[in-house]
Amino acid sequence: MIQPTQLAAKVITQAQEKKESLTDNAMTSIFKEALLKNDWLQDNRNICLLEDGLAWVENRLYIPASQKMDLMKRFHNSKIAGHFGFVNTMHLIKRQFWWPSLKKDIENYVARRRN
């Protein structure tokens, strides 16, 4: 357990803090398993930081294709979010997460919900 004096002395960058909170997520084990089978990630290791079995692109957690739909649903459909439109949903997701075609996928997801 960290003592209050130790806590005050501990300096954590914003990116590190974000990584710590995201890696505590219950979805972490699902992400790790999906990453092992991910062709895109295997082909693009040069732009990813692999840390504790997770992949990071520009300090954002890489989301495997198998998890994109669930993530978009959680951010767009949550009661707190209030069914945000495309721009707000994209902004919320893009702050912490990354995957190829993120913008297009979110735009399509929100458009399907409108119809």
Backbone torsions as a table, in degrees:
resi	resn	phi	psi	omega
1	MET	NA	135.5	-179.3
2	ILE	-81.9	128.6	176.9
3	GLN	-77.2	154.1	-178.9
4	PRO	-53.3	-38.4	-179.6
5	THR	-68.9	-36.2	177.2
6	GLN	-68.2	-38.7	-179.8
7	LEU	-63.1	-41.8	179.7
8	ALA	-64.4	-32.0	-177.7
9	ALA	-82.9	-16.2	-176.8
10	LYS	-78.4	122.9	179.7
11	VAL	-107.4	124.8	-179.6
12	ILE	-126.7	129.4	177.2
13	THR	-71.2	161.2	-179.9
14	GLN	-59.0	-41.8	-179.8
15	ALA	-64.5	-42.3	179.1
16	GLN	-64.3	-41.8	179.9
17	GLU	-62.2	-42.8	178.6
18	LYS	-62.5	-43.9	179.8
19	LYS	-61.1	-43.1	-178.9
20	GLU	-62.8	-43.9	-178.9
21	SER	-68.3	-36.9	-179.9
22	LEU	-71.8	-36.9	-177.9
23	THR	-75.6	-13.6	174.3
24	ASP	-78.4	-12.6	-177.3
25	ASN	-60.0	144.6	179.2
26	ALA	-63.8	-20.7	-179.0
27	MET	-76.1	-9.0	-174.8
28	THR	-53.0	-45.9	-178.0
29	SER	-65.5	-34.4	177.5
30	ILE	-66.0	-43.5	178.7
31	PHE	-60.9	-46.4	-177.9
32	LYS	-59.1	-44.5	-179.9
33	GLU	-64.6	-42.9	-179.9
34	ALA	-66.2	-34.6	-179.0
35	LEU	-65.0	-33.3	-180.0
36	LEU	-62.2	-27.5	-177.4
37	LYS	-103.1	10.8	-170.8
38	ASN	-90.0	113.1	179.9
39	ASP	-67.0	-42.3	-178.7
40	TRP	-58.8	-46.6	-178.7
41	LEU	-63.0	-41.9	179.3
42	GLN	-61.8	-36.5	-179.1
43	ASP	-81.0	-15.1	-174.4
44	ASN	-125.8	32.8	-179.8
45	ARG	-59.2	-22.7	-177.9
46	ASN	-68.1	-21.3	179.4
47	ILE	-105.8	2.4	-177.5
48	CYS	-110.9	148.4	170.7
49	LEU	-106.2	118.7	177.6
50	LEU	-95.1	124.0	-176.1
51	GLU	-144.7	123.0	180.0
52	ASP	53.5	37.1	177.9
53	GLY	79.8	4.5	178.0
54	LEU	-114.2	156.4	179.5
55	ALA	-110.4	138.4	-179.4
56	TRP	-125.1	135.1	175.3
57	VAL	-124.9	118.5	-179.2
58	GLU	52.5	46.1	179.7
59	ASN	61.6	21.1	175.6
60	ARG	-120.1	141.7	-178.3
61	LEU	-68.2	126.2	177.3
62	TYR	-73.0	129.0	-179.4
63	ILE	-104.6	121.0	177.3
64	PRO	-65.8	154.4	-178.3
65	ALA	-54.4	-35.6	-177.8
66	SER	-67.1	-14.2	-177.2
67	GLN	-111.3	-5.5	-175.7
68	LYS	-60.5	-48.3	-175.6
69	MET	-60.5	-44.7	179.6
70	ASP	-62.3	-41.9	180.0
71	LEU	-64.7	-45.6	178.8
72	MET	-62.2	-40.6	178.9
73	LYS	-61.7	-45.7	-179.8
74	ARG	-60.8	-42.9	-177.3
75	PHE	-77.4	-38.4	-176.9
76	HIS	-81.1	-39.1	-172.1
77	ASN	-95.1	-4.2	-176.2
78	SER	-64.3	150.0	179.3
79	LYS	-62.8	-34.2	179.0
80	ILE	-67.5	-41.8	-179.0
81	ALA	-70.3	-30.2	178.4
82	GLY	67.8	36.6	-179.8
83	HIS	54.3	57.6	177.3
84	PHE	-55.9	154.6	173.9
85	GLY	-75.5	-171.5	-175.7
86	PHE	-58.7	-51.5	-173.4
87	VAL	-61.5	-48.4	-178.4
88	ASN	-67.7	-40.5	177.9
89	THR	-62.5	-45.0	179.6
90	MET	-62.2	-43.7	-179.1
91	HIS	-61.2	-44.4	-179.9
92	LEU	-61.7	-44.1	-178.3
93	ILE	-72.6	-43.6	-174.1
94	LYS	-65.2	-24.4	179.1
95	ARG	-62.3	-33.3	-172.8
96	GLN	-120.3	-18.7	-171.0
97	PHE	-127.8	159.3	178.7
98	TRP	-147.8	144.7	167.0
99	TRP	-160.9	158.3	177.4
100	PRO	-61.5	141.3	178.9
101	SER	66.4	26.5	-179.6
102	LEU	-53.8	-52.1	-176.7
103	LYS	-60.1	-48.0	-178.3
104	LYS	-64.4	-42.5	-179.9
105	ASP	-62.1	-43.8	179.7
106	ILE	-67.2	-42.3	178.7
107	GLU	-58.9	-45.9	178.7
108	ASN	-64.7	-41.5	-179.6
109	TYR	-61.6	-49.1	-178.6
110	VAL	-65.3	-40.4	179.4
111	ALA	-61.9	-40.3	178.4
112	ARG	-65.1	-32.1	-179.9
113	ARG	-74.0	-28.2	179.2
114	ARG	-71.9	-33.0	-175.3
115	ASN	-83.0	NA	NA
